[in-house]
Amino acid sequence: MVPTLSELSYGQKAIIKEFTTNLPNVKLLEMGCLPGNEVELVQVAPLKDPIYFIINGAHIALRKSVAQQIEIDLL
């Protein structure tokens, strides 16, 4: 099983590999959530949703359901 963004630990870094869905959300792509970009988990909200990441220097909050659709390679 390939790890996803939702499985990162605090401060852990990874490289975005691909999306599990055929058509990724255009808004995600515009925010820099592209294959090959580095991502780091910064914080998880108290109720475990949303999850805050740094992707290419930008702070982005993603719902857990969206983060589960993004496959990664751990660094």
N, CA, C and O atoms as a MOPAC input file, in Angstrom:
PM7 MOZYME 1SCF
protein

 N      0.83700 1    -1.18300 1     0.00000 1
 C      0.00000 1     0.00000 1     0.00000 1
 C      0.88500 1     1.25000 1     0.00000 1
 O      1.83000 1     1.34300 1     0.78300 1
 N      0.58400 1     2.18400 1    -0.85600 1
 C      1.36100 1     3.41400 1    -1.00400 1
 C      0.89500 1     4.43200 1     0.04200 1
 O     -0.30900 1     4.62600 1     0.21100 1
 N      1.83200 1     5.08900 1     0.74900 1
 C      1.43400 1     6.08300 1     1.75300 1
 C      0.78900 1     7.31300 1     1.10400 1
 O      1.06800 1     7.64100 1    -0.05000 1
 N     -0.06700 1     7.97600 1     1.86100 1
 C     -0.73600 1     9.19100 1     1.39500 1
 C     -0.40500 1    10.34800 1     2.32600 1
 O      0.17700 1    10.14700 1     3.39200 1
 N     -0.77500 1    11.55000 1     1.92600 1
 C     -0.50900 1    12.74300 1     2.73400 1
 C     -1.12200 1    12.64400 1     4.12500 1
 O     -0.56400 1    13.17700 1     5.08400 1
 N     -2.25000 1    11.97400 1     4.24500 1
 C     -2.93100 1    11.88800 1     5.53900 1
 C     -2.15700 1    11.04100 1     6.54900 1
 O     -2.48300 1    11.06200 1     7.73600 1
 N     -1.14000 1    10.29700 1     6.10700 1
 C     -0.38400 1     9.40700 1     6.98000 1
 C      0.93800 1    10.01600 1     7.47300 1
 O      1.68000 1     9.36700 1     8.21000 1
 N      1.23200 1    11.25400 1     7.07000 1
 C      2.47300 1    11.89400 1     7.52100 1
 C      2.41800 1    12.20000 1     9.01200 1
 O      1.34000 1    12.40200 1     9.57000 1
 N      3.57000 1    12.23300 1     9.65000 1
 C      3.69900 1    12.62900 1    11.05100 1
 C      4.18700 1    14.07500 1    11.10600 1
 O      4.66000 1    14.61400 1    10.10600 1
 N      4.06800 1    14.70900 1    12.29100 1
 C      4.50400 1    16.10100 1    12.44500 1
 C      5.95000 1    16.27800 1    12.00000 1
 O      6.83400 1    15.53200 1    12.42100 1
 N      6.18300 1    17.26900 1    11.14900 1
 C      7.52800 1    17.59000 1    10.69900 1
 C      8.08200 1    16.66800 1     9.63000 1
 O      9.17000 1    16.91200 1     9.10900 1
 N      7.35900 1    15.62000 1     9.29600 1
 C      7.83700 1    14.66700 1     8.28900 1
 C      7.66800 1    15.26400 1     6.89500 1
 O      6.69200 1    15.95900 1     6.61500 1
 N      8.62700 1    14.98200 1     6.03600 1
 C      8.59400 1    15.50200 1     4.67000 1
 C      8.42600 1    14.36700 1     3.67200 1
 O      8.78300 1    13.21900 1     3.93900 1
 N      7.87300 1    14.71800 1     2.51500 1
 C      7.64100 1    13.73500 1     1.45600 1
 C      7.59200 1    14.45900 1     0.11400 1
 O      7.54800 1    15.68800 1     0.04800 1
 N      7.60000 1    13.67400 1    -0.93700 1
 C      7.43400 1    14.18100 1    -2.30200 1
 C      6.10200 1    13.66300 1    -2.82700 1
 O      5.79200 1    12.47900 1    -2.69700 1
 N      5.32400 1    14.55300 1    -3.41800 1
 C      4.04000 1    14.13600 1    -3.98700 1
 C      4.31900 1    13.24000 1    -5.18600 1
 O      5.08900 1    13.59700 1    -6.07700 1
 N      3.68900 1    12.08400 1    -5.19600 1
 C      3.91100 1    11.09600 1    -6.24700 1
 C      2.83000 1    11.18500 1    -7.31700 1
 O      3.13000 1    11.42500 1    -8.48600 1
 N      1.56600 1    10.99300 1    -6.92000 1
 C      0.45400 1    11.05300 1    -7.86300 1
 C     -0.85700 1    11.11500 1    -7.09900 1
 O     -0.88400 1    10.98800 1    -5.87400 1
 N     -1.93600 1    11.31000 1    -7.83100 1
 C     -3.27100 1    11.35600 1    -7.25300 1
 C     -3.95900 1    10.00600 1    -7.47800 1
 O     -3.79200 1     9.38400 1    -8.52800 1
 N     -4.73400 1     9.56000 1    -6.48300 1
 C     -5.42200 1     8.27700 1    -6.62700 1
 C     -6.65100 1     8.40800 1    -7.51700 1
 O     -7.14300 1     7.40800 1    -8.04000 1
 N     -7.15200 1     9.62400 1    -7.69300 1
 C     -8.29200 1     9.83900 1    -8.58300 1
 C     -7.76900 1    10.21200 1    -9.96500 1
 O     -6.66800 1    10.74800 1   -10.09400 1
 N     -8.55000 1     9.93000 1   -10.98500 1
 C     -8.11800 1    10.21400 1   -12.35300 1
 C     -8.03300 1    11.71000 1   -12.63800 1
 O     -7.14300 1    12.15400 1   -13.36300 1
 N     -8.95800 1    12.49300 1   -12.07000 1
 C     -8.97700 1    13.92200 1   -12.32100 1
 C     -8.78000 1    14.68700 1   -11.01400 1
 O     -9.74500 1    14.89800 1   -10.27900 1
 N     -7.55400 1    15.10500 1   -10.71000 1
 C     -7.32900 1    15.85600 1    -9.46600 1
 C     -8.04000 1    17.20300 1    -9.50400 1
 O     -8.30000 1    17.75100 1   -10.57500 1
 N     -8.34800 1    17.72100 1    -8.33600 1
 C     -8.99800 1    19.00900 1    -8.19800 1
 C     -8.09100 1    20.09800 1    -8.77700 1
 O     -6.92100 1    20.19300 1    -8.40800 1
 N     -8.62600 1    20.91100 1    -9.67300 1
 C     -7.84900 1    21.97400 1   -10.32000 1
 C     -7.31300 1    22.95300 1    -9.27800 1
 O     -6.20500 1    23.47000 1    -9.42200 1
 N     -8.09800 1    23.20600 1    -8.23000 1
 C     -7.67100 1    24.13000 1    -7.18500 1
 C     -6.40900 1    23.62200 1    -6.48800 1
 O     -5.53100 1    24.41100 1    -6.14100 1
 N     -6.31700 1    22.30900 1    -6.28200 1
 C     -5.11100 1    21.72600 1    -5.68600 1
 C     -3.90200 1    21.97300 1    -6.57000 1
 O     -2.83300 1    22.33500 1    -6.07900 1
 N     -4.06300 1    21.78200 1    -7.85100 1
 C     -2.96300 1    21.99500 1    -8.78800 1
 C     -2.52500 1    23.45600 1    -8.79100 1
 O     -1.33100 1    23.75000 1    -8.85000 1
 N     -3.49300 1    24.37400 1    -8.72700 1
 C     -3.17300 1    25.79600 1    -8.71200 1
 C     -2.42500 1    26.20500 1    -7.44100 1
 O     -1.63000 1    27.14400 1    -7.46600 1
 N     -2.67600 1    25.50300 1    -6.33100 1
 C     -2.01000 1    25.80600 1    -5.06700 1
 C     -0.62000 1    25.18800 1    -4.98500 1
 O      0.07700 1    25.37600 1    -3.98800 1
 N     -0.20500 1    24.45400 1    -6.01500 1
 C      1.13900 1    23.88600 1    -6.03000 1
 C      1.21100 1    22.43200 1    -5.62400 1
 O      2.30100 1    21.89200 1    -5.43300 1
 N      0.08500 1    21.80200 1    -5.49300 1
 C      0.03900 1    20.39400 1    -5.09800 1
 C      0.22900 1    19.53000 1    -6.35300 1
 O     -0.70700 1    18.89800 1    -6.84400 1
 N      1.45900 1    19.52500 1    -6.85000 1
 C      1.78400 1    18.83400 1    -8.09600 1
 C      2.75300 1    17.69700 1    -7.83800 1
 O      3.55600 1    17.76900 1    -6.90700 1
 N      2.69200 1    16.64900 1    -8.64500 1
 C      3.67800 1    15.56300 1    -8.50700 1
 C      5.09700 1    16.11400 1    -8.61800 1
 O      5.39800 1    16.91800 1    -9.50000 1
 N      5.96000 1    15.66700 1    -7.70900 1
 C      7.34800 1    16.11600 1    -7.68400 1
 C      7.61900 1    17.20800 1    -6.67100 1
 O      8.77800 1    17.47300 1    -6.35400 1
 N      6.58300 1    17.85000 1    -6.15300 1
 C      6.77200 1    18.91100 1    -5.16400 1
 C      6.93400 1    18.33700 1    -3.76600 1
 O      6.34800 1    17.31000 1    -3.42400 1
 N      7.74800 1    19.02800 1    -2.96200 1
 C      7.98400 1    18.60000 1    -1.57700 1
 C      6.87000 1    19.10900 1    -0.67100 1
 O      6.39000 1    20.23100 1    -0.83400 1
 N      6.46500 1    18.28300 1     0.27700 1
 C      5.40600 1    18.63500 1     1.21900 1
 C      5.85600 1    18.26400 1     2.63400 1
 O      6.54000 1    17.26100 1     2.83600 1
 N      5.45800 1    19.09400 1     3.61300 1
 C      5.78800 1    18.83900 1     5.01300 1
 C      4.53400 1    19.04300 1     5.85700 1
 O      3.81400 1    20.02400 1     5.67400 1
 N      4.27000 1    18.12000 1     6.78000 1
 C      3.13600 1    18.25000 1     7.68800 1
 C      3.50600 1    19.22200 1     8.79700 1
 O      4.52700 1    19.05100 1     9.46300 1
 N      2.67300 1    20.24800 1     8.99800 1
 C      2.93300 1    21.27100 1     9.99300 1
 C      2.05700 1    21.07400 1    11.23000 1
 O      2.54400 1    21.13200 1    12.36000 1
 N      0.75800 1    20.84100 1    11.00700 1
 C     -0.16800 1    20.78600 1    12.13000 1
 C     -1.42300 1    20.02400 1    11.72900 1
 O     -1.80600 1    19.99500 1    10.56000 1
 N     -2.05800 1    19.40900 1    12.72600 1
 C     -3.34800 1    18.75000 1    12.52800 1
 C     -4.34200 1    19.44000 1    13.45100 1
 O     -4.04800 1    19.64700 1    14.62800 1
 N     -5.51000 1    19.79700 1    12.93700 1
 C     -6.52600 1    20.46700 1    13.74500 1
 C     -6.98500 1    19.55000 1    14.88500 1
 O     -6.84200 1    18.33100 1    14.79300 1
 N     -7.53400 1    20.12800 1    15.95300 1
 C     -7.93400 1    19.33600 1    17.12200 1
 C     -8.85300 1    18.14800 1    16.82000 1
 O     -8.74900 1    17.11300 1    17.47900 1
 N     -9.73000 1    18.27400 1    15.86000 1
 C    -10.63300 1    17.17100 1    15.52200 1
 C    -10.10400 1    16.34800 1    14.34600 1
 O    -10.86400 1    15.63800 1    13.68800 1
 N     -8.78500 1    16.45000 1    14.08500 1
 C     -8.08200 1    15.68500 1    13.03900 1
 C     -8.45000 1    16.10700 1    11.61700 1
 O     -8.10700 1    15.41100 1    10.66100 1
 N     -9.13400 1    17.22200 1    11.46700 1
 C     -9.51500 1    17.68700 1    10.14000 1
 C     -9.76500 1    19.17900 1    10.21200 1
 O    -10.59600 1    19.58100 1    11.02700 1
 N     -9.12300 1    20.03600 1     9.43400 1
 C     -8.19300 1    19.77600 1     8.34800 1
 C     -6.76600 1    19.52200 1     8.83800 1
 O     -6.46900 1    19.55800 1    10.03200 1
 N     -5.90500 1    19.26500 1     7.86000 1
 C     -4.48700 1    19.02200 1     8.10000 1
 C     -3.71700 1    20.14400 1     7.39500 1
 O     -4.02200 1    20.48200 1     6.25100 1
 N     -2.72100 1    20.72000 1     8.07600 1
 C     -1.96500 1    21.85000 1     7.52300 1
 C     -0.59900 1    21.39300 1     7.02200 1
 O      0.15300 1    20.72100 1     7.72900 1
 N     -0.30400 1    21.77400 1     5.78900 1
 C      0.94700 1    21.38400 1     5.13500 1
 C      1.68100 1    22.61000 1     4.63100 1
 O      1.09200 1    23.67500 1     4.44900 1
 N      2.98900 1    22.44400 1     4.40500 1
 C      3.76000 1    23.41700 1     3.63300 1
 C      4.10300 1    22.71000 1     2.32800 1
 O      4.77700 1    21.68000 1     2.31600 1
 N      3.62200 1    23.28800 1     1.23200 1
 C      3.89400 1    22.73100 1    -0.09200 1
 C      4.57000 1    23.82900 1    -0.90900 1
 O      3.95900 1    24.85100 1    -1.22200 1
 N      5.83000 1    23.60500 1    -1.24700 1
 C      6.62300 1    24.60100 1    -1.98500 1
 C      6.59400 1    25.96800 1    -1.32100 1
 O      6.48000 1    26.98600 1    -2.00500 1
 N      6.69400 1    26.00400 1     0.00600 1
 C      6.74100 1    27.26200 1     0.73200 1
 C      5.39600 1    27.87900 1     1.05400 1
 O      5.34500 1    28.87500 1     1.77500 1
 N      4.31000 1    27.32800 1     0.55000 1
 C      2.96900 1    27.84700 1     0.82300 1
 C      2.29100 1    26.99900 1     1.89400 1
 O      2.37100 1    25.77200 1     1.86200 1
 N      1.62300 1    27.65500 1     2.84100 1
 C      0.87400 1    26.95800 1     3.87700 1
 C     -0.51600 1    26.63800 1     3.34000 1
 O     -1.25600 1    27.53400 1     2.93500 1
 N     -0.86400 1    25.35500 1     3.34000 1
 C     -2.12500 1    24.90700 1     2.76300 1
 C     -2.82900 1    23.97600 1     3.73600 1
 O     -2.20400 1    23.08500 1     4.31100 1
 N     -4.12900 1    24.18100 1     3.92200 1
 C     -4.94300 1    23.29300 1     4.75400 1
 C     -5.78500 1    22.42100 1     3.82500 1
 O     -6.46700 1    22.91800 1     2.92900 1
 N     -5.72100 1    21.11700 1     4.05800 1
 C     -6.48700 1    20.17100 1     3.24800 1
 C     -7.35800 1    19.31400 1     4.15300 1
 O     -6.95600 1    18.96000 1     5.26100 1
 N     -8.53900 1    18.98600 1     3.67900 1
 C     -9.37100 1    18.03300 1     4.40200 1
 C     -8.68300 1    16.67300 1     4.36700 1
 O     -7.94000 1    16.36000 1     3.43700 1
 N     -8.93900 1    15.88600 1     5.38100 1
 C     -8.32100 1    14.56800 1     5.46200 1
 C     -8.72500 1    13.70600 1     4.27300 1
 O     -7.90700 1    12.94000 1     3.76200 1
 N     -9.96500 1    13.81700 1     3.82800 1
 C    -10.44300 1    13.02100 1     2.68900 1
 C     -9.68300 1    13.36700 1     1.40700 1
 O     -9.45700 1    12.49600 1     0.56700 1
 N     -9.29200 1    14.62500 1     1.25300 1
 C     -8.51000 1    15.04300 1     0.08400 1
 C     -7.07500 1    14.55500 1     0.22600 1
 O     -6.48400 1    14.07000 1    -0.73900 1
 N     -6.50800 1    14.68400 1     1.43700 1
 C     -5.13000 1    14.25000 1     1.67500 1
 C     -4.97200 1    12.74800 1     1.44000 1
 O     -3.89100 1    12.29400 1     1.06500 1
 N     -6.02500 1    11.98000 1     1.65300 1
 C     -5.97300 1    10.53700 1     1.43100 1
 C     -5.90900 1    10.17800 1    -0.04800 1
 O     -5.61200 1     9.03200 1    -0.38800 1
 N     -6.17800 1    11.12600 1    -0.92800 1
 C     -6.15800 1    10.88900 1    -2.36600 1
 C     -4.82300 1    11.23400 1    -3.01000 1
 O     -4.66100 1    11.07100 1    -4.21900 1
 N     -3.85200 1    11.71500 1    -2.20700 1
 C     -2.56300 1    12.14400 1    -2.74500 1
 C     -1.48000 1    11.17300 1    -2.26000 1
 O     -1.16100 1    11.13000 1    -1.07200 1
 N     -0.93100 1    10.41000 1    -3.18000 1
 C      0.12100 1     9.45000 1    -2.85200 1
 C      1.46000 1    10.16400 1    -2.77600 1
 O      1.70800 1    11.12600 1    -3.50200 1
 N      2.33200 1     9.67200 1    -1.87500 1
 C      3.61800 1    10.32700 1    -1.62800 1
 C      4.75300 1     9.30800 1    -1.56800 1
 O      4.53000 1     8.10700 1    -1.41000 1
 N      5.96700 1     9.81800 1    -1.69600 1
 C      7.20100 1     9.08200 1    -1.41800 1
 C      7.82500 1     9.76400 1    -0.22400 1
 O      8.12500 1    10.95600 1    -0.28600 1
 N      8.03100 1     9.03700 1     0.86800 1
 C      8.60000 1     9.61600 1     2.07700 1
 C     10.06700 1     9.96200 1     1.88700 1
 O     10.78600 1     9.26800 1     1.16700 1
 N     10.51100 1    11.03100 1     2.53000 1
 C     11.92400 1    11.42800 1     2.49700 1
 C     12.60700 1    10.95800 1     3.75700 1
 O     13.80300 1    11.18700 1     3.93300 1

